[in-house]
Every structure is written in structure tokens, then in C-alpha cells.
Amino acid sequence: MRILTTAALALALSAPVLATPPAKPARLGLCAACHGEDGMARIPGAPNLAGQKLDYLREALRQYRDGRRDIPVMRAATGPLTDAELDQLAQWFSAQTPSRAAP
């Protein structure tokens, strides 16, 4: 019973921390032009980023910036960003809820 109570208490105390959404990144504007502020693409050919896995987004952004993914527009967009800014963007987009496209 003691273990169950401890586990329930730990879960209850961690829930507010897990539910806290990330702050809106200062560098969101350029990304939002194509991918949408909510991570739902605004232009054809741009992928939806909402709800993607954090580690995937973080690594993909680094690969675009470093030239390991050779997409010139993404290289230009991510080139001046620091690791911390890339992390903020990855956290933001991974925390967004994907929505269905309007008919």
C-alpha cells in the first residue's frame, strides 16, 4: 500500500510539469510562414510538424543547418540558429496537436 501511495503522489506531482506547454520560440516566425505557427503546413509541399517526435525534429533541424540534409531553403532558414533555438523550435512543434485539414 505504501508503494502505491508513493507512486500516486509522484505521478500527481509530476503531472503539472508534464502538462506545461513550451514557450513560443522567438524564432518561430520564419518557420511558421511555411509550416504554420501550429505546425500545420500552410503551403503545398511543406510537411506538417505538429506532433512529430521531439528527437526526430531536433535532429532533422540540426541536419538541415549543418548541410547533412541538402535542402537549400531549409539550410538558409536554419543556418543562423543556435542549438538552443533549434531545441526550442523542436519542442514547440512536437508539443502542438495535429489537426485535420479543412475540406
C-alpha positions in Angstrom: 0.0 0.0 0.0 2.9 2.3 0.8 4.4 1.9 -2.6 1.1 2.6 -4.3 0.6 5.7 -2.3 4.2 6.9 -3.1 3.7 6.2 -6.8 0.4 8.0 -6.9 1.9 11.0 -5.1 4.9 11.1 -7.5 2.5 10.9 -10.5 0.3 13.7 -9.2 3.3 16.0 -8.5 4.7 15.4 -12.0 1.5 15.9 -13.9 1.6 19.7 -13.9 5.2 19.7 -15.1 4.3 17.4 -18.0 1.3 19.5 -18.9 3.2 22.8 -19.2 3.4 23.7 -22.8 6.7 25.1 -24.1 7.1 28.8 -24.6 6.6 30.2 -28.1 10.1 30.4 -29.6 11.4 33.8 -30.6 12.4 32.4 -34.0 9.1 30.8 -34.8 8.1 33.4 -37.5 10.2 32.2 -40.4 9.2 28.5 -39.8 5.5 29.5 -39.4 5.5 31.1 -42.9 5.6 27.6 -44.4 4.8 25.1 -41.6 2.3 27.2 -39.7 2.6 28.5 -36.2 0.6 25.5 -35.1 2.8 23.1 -37.1 0.1 22.5 -39.8 1.6 23.4 -43.2 0.4 26.5 -45.0 1.8 25.8 -48.4 1.8 22.7 -50.6 4.9 20.5 -50.2 5.7 21.7 -46.7 5.3 18.9 -44.2 3.2 19.2 -41.1 5.4 19.4 -38.0 2.7 19.3 -35.3 3.1 16.3 -33.0 6.3 15.0 -34.6 8.6 13.3 -32.2 10.9 15.7 -30.4 14.1 13.8 -31.1 13.3 13.5 -34.8 12.6 17.2 -35.1 15.7 18.2 -33.1 18.0 16.0 -35.3 16.3 17.0 -38.6 16.8 20.7 -37.8 20.5 20.2 -37.0 20.9 18.2 -40.2 19.3 21.0 -42.3 21.5 23.6 -40.6 24.7 21.6 -40.9 24.0 20.7 -44.6 23.6 16.9 -44.0 20.2 17.3 -45.5 20.7 19.3 -48.7 17.6 21.4 -48.9 18.7 25.0 -49.7 15.6 26.8 -48.3 15.9 24.9 -45.0 19.6 25.4 -44.9 19.0 29.2 -45.2 16.3 29.2 -42.6 18.2 27.1 -40.0 21.7 28.4 -40.8 21.8 31.2 -38.3 20.1 29.3 -35.5 21.9 28.1 -32.3 21.4 24.6 -30.8 19.2 26.2 -28.1 17.0 27.9 -30.7 16.7 24.6 -32.7 15.7 22.9 -29.5 13.0 25.5 -28.7 11.6 25.0 -32.2 11.6 21.2 -31.9 9.9 21.4 -28.5 7.3 23.8 -29.8 6.3 21.8 -32.8 6.4 18.4 -31.1 4.0 19.8 -28.4 1.4 21.0 -31.0 -1.6 18.8 -31.7 -2.1 17.8 -35.3 -5.4 18.8 -36.7 -7.3 17.7 -39.8 -7.1 19.8 -42.9 -10.2 21.8 -43.8 -12.3 20.1 -46.6 
